[in-house]
Amino acid sequence: MLELKHLPISSFNENIAYIHRDCPVYKIDNIKTMTRIEIHGGESPVYAFLQIVDSGKIIRPGELGLNTEAFRQIGLPEGSKVTLTLTPPAQSMVSVRRKIAGNILSDEEYADIVADIVARRYSNMDIASFLVATGSFVTPGELLSLTEALRGDRVVDWGSEEIVADHYCLGDVPGNKTDLILTAIVAAYGLPIPKTAAHSLSGVSGAADTMAVLANVETDVRSLKKQVLEKRGAIVALDGLEIAAADKIISAVEQQNGLATLERSVSSFLAVKMAAGITHLLVDIPVGPRARVRSTQEAMRLRKLIEYVGDMMEISVDVVITDGSEPIGSGIGAALEARDVMKVLKNKEDAPEDLKEKSLFLAGRILEFDPKLRGGQGYVVARELLKSGKALDAMEQIIKAQGKVKDPVQLGHLTRDVVAETDGTVKRIDNGFITRLTVLCGGGQYPGAGVDLFRKTGDKVTAGDILYRIYSCNENDFAFAGTVLESGKNGFEIGR
């Protein structure tokens, strides 16, 4: 037997075990790749990938080291006695190879693959192989099978609530934080809306990052249920909720390798929302030349796919196609986006009109899930809830319930104004460029970093007018952003 030792190493959701090359119990020679093992001693076996250590300062011959992920999973204190055995690759890898060869997989095969991923029998490379295989082609029936498997058995039960609503945006549009505003409006109306939000997916800021500027977003299912039933709304990070475990693991690999496809995204968000107990879901598909979905034709195809899976899994889905040609709101980056959100909720004169109007439109569609409202009434009711201050009251109650942030986030101290070089009218704003610039100036790492837009499409400008201002919290990030701007491009097309 070996003594358990925790090595404080994070391996991006991959279980790694370490033994000394001179281990007296498990002598393994000539290992050229990671070897799969089972570790016994806890309540259930833990699967990990074995690596060999030459230094006794890291692992002694009689120890088994586990990285942070594996140590957390085994649930034993350091010094505990454990044993290990070699184990063959997961049996469901046969199905992955069948998919790579172009076959259509069954419900059972997808269920087995997901079960092995949750059990950590797959390495990140194995998961990447699965993503590549399903990214090549997947039938609607297969997408349904994958979604059902990803949803899992842990589904949040909302008791007697007939409508539990939520919203999802399928696309990366800078500054598009309608999630927070519509949650406040829907909660003020009285429909329960447990907004499960993601941290940054595109490298800028996710809805969870923006909400974290205002309140704590880390919670568990029990606290989420209590808050929503009392306050009718919540905006929390998905990470801390014990639902859709396989999807979190797969999503981490997608982000690391850039392997996300639209079909996989559909299975992902539908599985997560259904695991959260959502009964009525509004899906927004922004379309634009630099948005994730580039054409209305592609958006219509995705709409039919989403509606098919939703119908088969008995969730009411409303899919809307919106304009994703330019950023929504003024601020891009967590603190700037939170500022815009609160301006809208407080009915400030300088609140971004596009963010306000899109939020009202989406909130109105969600309110019309209520059979008491006729078609078209949702927008009117949403506008009144915003104008009267009831939506602001609902947001303040949500913030209080989750725990208000005591120290406000300060914007980055390093700033640079980007100005118009000629007179004219803003013809187009390049979403991709603005997103990249925001990432480079630190928007994905620091909530106070980002880009603040002063002009939008259609605005008239004269040479020297400020188009936008960048904020950085770090000298290196500020320099990287400056290098991009020195290339002569700024993301704005100005014409006569």
N, C-alpha and C positions, 0 to 999 in steps of 0.2 A: 504494500500500500504506500501511497505518497501523501505528504502533507500539503494541504491546500495553501496557496499564497496568492494574494491579490496584487496584480501589477496594474497600476493606474494608467492604463493605456486605452484610449477609445479608438475602436476600429470601424466606425461607421456602420453600426448594427451587425457586425460579424463577430461570432464567437471564435476567439483564438486561445489555444492552450500552448504552454511552453514547458518543455522538459530539458534537463541538462543532457549534453551528449553522452556523459558517463553515467546516466541514470542506471542504478544497479537492478532495478525491477523491470524496466521496460527498455531494453537496449535495442535501438533501431538504427541500423547502419544504412548508409548510402541513400538517405532521403533526398530526393531532388525536387519534390513538389510538396505542397501541403497535404497532409494525410488526415482523412476523416476519422474521428474517434468518438466514442461514447464515454461519458464520465459518470460513474456511479457513486452514490453515497448520500445524495439528497433525496427529496421526495420522489423525484422522477429523473430519468437519465437526461443529461445535458449533452447536446451535440456540439462539437467544436472542431476546428482545424488545427492540426498539430504543427508546431514549429520547434526547431532544435536550437538551443542556446549553448554557446561555448564558454561564456563567462560565469564563474561561480558567484560573482557579485550580483548578478541578476537572479539566477536560479541555482540553488544547490542541487547536487545529484539526487537527493531524496525528496525533492519538492515538485509539485505540479503548479505552475503559474497559470492564472486565468486573467484575461483582460477584463475591463470593467463590465462589458456586456455579459460575458459568461459568468463572472463572479456574482453579478446581481441575479442572474437567472438560477444559479444553483442554490442560493439562499443559505449557505453555510458560513460559519466564521473561519477566519484564517487558522491554520493548524489542524483543521478537521482532516480525518483520514478518508481518502478517496481512492478509487481504482479506475483504470481506464482500459477500454478494449478497442481494437480497430474495428471499423464498421465500413461496409461497402457504400458506394454512392446511393442516394435515395432512389427507391424503385421507380418513383414517378419521373425520373430523368429519362426513362424510356419514352414516355409520352412527349416530353420536350423534344427529343430527337425525332419523334414521329411528326411533330409540328414543323420542325425545321425542314423535314423532307416534303412538306406541303400537304399533310393530312389534316382532316377535320377531327378535332378531339371531342370526346363525349362529356356529358355532365360529370360522370364519375372521375374522368381523367383530370378535369379542371379542379374538382374537389380534392383529389389526392395531391396535386401539385401545390395548391394553396395550403393544405394541411402540413406538407413537408416544409414549406417556407416558414410557417408559423413555428414549427418545431426546430427551426434553425438547421435543418438538414441540408439546406442549399447555401452555398457560398455566394458572395456578391457576383462572382463570375457566372455561376449557374443561373442566378436571377436575370442577369443581363442577357444570357442566352435565351431564356424564356421570353424576355421582352422583345428581342430581335425577331424571334420566331413568330410571335403573335403580331408583331408590327408589320410583317410582310403581308399577311392577309388574315382576316378573321371574319367569319360569317356572323350575321345577326344572332343566330342561335348560339354560337360559341360565346359571343359577347354577353348574352343573357346568362349562360352557364358560369362564366367568369365572374360576373357581377354577383350572382347568388352565392358563389363560393367566397368571394371577398367580404360580403356582408357578414358572414359568420353567424354564430348562434346567439351572440350577446347583442340583443336588440333592446334599446331603452323603452320601457313601458310607461306610457303617459296616462294610464288609467282610463277615465271616462272622457277624456278630451277627444272630441270628434275631428277637430282640425288642429294639426300641429304643423306650422308652416316654416319654410326656409327659402333661401335664395342662393343661387350659384351662378357665377359668371365664368363662362368657358372662353377665356381669352385674356391676354396680357395687354390691357390698355393703361398707360401710365396715369396715376392719380385717381383711378376709378374706385373710390371708396363709398359707393352708394350703399354698400352692405350695412354700414353703421347707421346711416340716416334712416333707411327703410326699416331697420330693426326697431328703432325708437318709435317710428310712426305706427307700425303694426302692433307693437306692445301697447301703445297708447290707445289704440282701437280696442284691444282686449284679446286678440288672437295670440296664443302662445307661440313664440318664435325663439327656439334655442339655436342661435347662430353659432355653428361650429366653424371656426375660421382657421385658416392656415397661416403659418409663418411664411416668410419669403419663399416663393417658388421661382420667381424670375430673377432674383438677385437684388430687387429694389426693396419692396416691403409688402407683406401680405396684410390682410385685414387684421390678423392677430397682432402684428407688429404695430399697426396704427392704433388699435384699441389699447395696446399696452402703454402708450403714451398717457392715456387717461386713467386706466384702471388695471388691476391685476387680471390676467386672462388665464392663469393656470388654475385648474380645478379638477374635480372628479365628477363622475356621473351623479352621485348622490347629491352633491352640492348644486350641480347644474339643475337637477329636477326641482329641488327645493326653491331655488331662485326663480325659475321660470313659472312655477305654479303660483308663486307669491307676487312676482313683479311682472309677469307675462313676457319677459324677454331676458336674454343673456347674450353676450358676445365673448366666447371663450376659445382658447386654443385647442385644437383637436388632439395635440400630442399627449395631454394628460388624461384623456378619456380612454377607458379600457374597451374600446370598440374597434372593429375593422383592423385588427393587429397586422394581418398580412399586407393590407394595402399600405400601411405606414412603412413597412420594410421595403416593399417594392418601390414606393415613391422615393425613398431615400436613394435607391440605386439609380432610378430614373434621373434624379437631379445630379448625381455625381457624374453620370455618363451622357446626359443629354439624350436619353432614349424615349422620352415621352411622345406618344402618338395621340391623336384626337380620340381614336377608339378606346385606347386604354384610359384616357382621361374621363371618358363617359362612364366606363365601368367603375372607375375610382370614385367619382363624386356621387354617383347613384348608390353605390355600396355604402359609402360613409353616411350619406343622408338617411338611408333606410336603416342602418344600424343605429342611428341617433333617434329613430322612431318617428321620422318625418312622414306625414301622411299627404301633404300638399307642397309641391316644390315648383318654384319659378326658376327657369333657366334662361339666362341672358347670353346670347351669342353675338358679340360685337363683330362687325365685318369692316375691314379696311385694308388698304394696300400693304400696311406694315403690321396689321393685327395678326393674331394667330390664325384666324379664319379669313381668307383673302377674298372670297367671292360669295355672293348670295346663293349661288347654286350649291356650293359646298355647305353653307349654313343650312339649306333646306334638307340636304342629305343627312346631316347630323340631327336635325330636328326630328325627322322620321325615325331615325335610329333610337334617339332618346325616348320618343313617345312609345315605340315598340317595347323597349325594355321596361319602361315605366308601367305600361299597361299589363305586361305579363307578370310583373312583380307587385301589381295592385297598389301603385302609388299614383296619385293624381299629379300630372305634370303639365305645366303651361310653359311653352317655349316661345321666347320673343327674340327677334333679330333686330339689333340696334346698330347705330353708327359707331364704328371703332376707328375712324380715320384720323383722329387726333386725341391728345390727352384730355381727360375729364377733370375739371377743376383747375386750380392754379398751382397747388403744391404737389410735388412728387418726392416722396420720402416721408417716413412715419410722422415726424413732428409737424411738417407742413400740411400733410393730409389731415391730421387731427385738428389742426387750426381751421382748415376749410370746413370740415364736418361740423364743428361747433359754431362757426359763422352761419352756416345754413340753419342749424337748429335754433339759433338765437335770433334768426331773421335779420341779420345784419345787412346794411345796405350794400356793403362790398362783398357779400357772399357770392361765390361763383354761380352764375345763373345756370350754366350747363349742368353742373353737379346737382343743383337743386331740382331742376326740371326732370332730369333722368331719375333721380331718387323718387320724386312724386309719381312718375309714370310707373316705375317698378313696384312701389308700395301700393299704388292703386290696383295693380294686377293681383297682388297678393290678397288685398282686402276683398276682392271679388271672388275669392274662394268661398267666402261666406255667402250662403244662398240668400241671405236677407238683402244683399245688395244686387241691384240690377247692373247689367253691363254698362260701363261708362261712369257709374257712380263712384267707383273706387278712387279715381283721381280727385274728384271733388272732395270726398271725405278726407283723403290723405292731405290735401292742401289746407283744409280747415284745421286738421289736427296739428299741422306744422305752424300755421299762422297764429293759432290760439295759444301756443306755448305748451300744449299738452305733450307734444313729442319731445320737447326739451325736458319737461318734467319726467317723462318716462326714461330718457337717457340718464338723467341725474340719479334716478332711483336705481338703474342698472349699475352705474358707476359706484354708487354707495354700497350696493349689495356685494359687488365683486371686490371692493377695496380701492378707494381712490388713491392715485399716485400722489404722494406727499410733495415730492420735489419735482417741479415742472421741468421738462426737457428743454435745454437751451439749444438754440440753433448754432451750427458750427461757426467758430470764430474766424475762419478763413473764407473769404468771399471774393467773388469776381463777377462783374457785370458783363454780359454779352450784349452788344448793341447792334442796331441795324446799320449796315454799311451804305444803303441807298434809300431814297424815298420810294414809297410804293404801298402796296397792299400785301398782307400776309396771305399767300396762296395755299401753302401747305406746311404742316409741321410733321417732321419725320419721327414717328413714335419710336422706331428702333434706335435712332440716334439719341433721342432724349433719354430712353431707358438705359442705354449703354453709358451715357455721360453720368447719369445718376448713380449707377453702380460704381463707376470709376471714382467718383468724388466721395464714396463711402456710404451711399444710401442703404446698402444691404447690411452694413455692420453697425453703423451709428444712427440712432433715431433722429439726431439733430442734423444729419447731412441730407442733402437733396438739391432739387432744382425748383425755383419759384418762378413760374411763368407770369410775365407782365402783359403779354400780347397773345392773341389767339387768331385762328384763321378768320379772315375777313376784316381784321383791324387795319386801319391806315397808319403808316409809320413814316417818320422822316429820319434821315441819316443822323445817328447818334442816340436815337431813342433806345431805351433798355428793352430788350426782348425777354431776357430772363436773368436770374441771379443764381449762381451756384454757391452752396454752403458745404464746407468740409470741416471735419474735426481732426484731421490728421494731415501732416505735411506731405507725406508720400502720396496719399489719395489726391490731395489738392494738385500736386505736380502732375500726376497721371491725367487728371481731367484737363489740366492746362495743355498738356501735350496734344490731346485730341483736338482742342480748340485751335491750336496753332497750325493745324493741318489745313485751315482755310474753310472748313465746314462748321456750321453751327446748328444744323437741323431745321432751319427756317428757309422757306422759299419765298422770296419777295419779288413781286412783279408789278407792272403798271396796270 
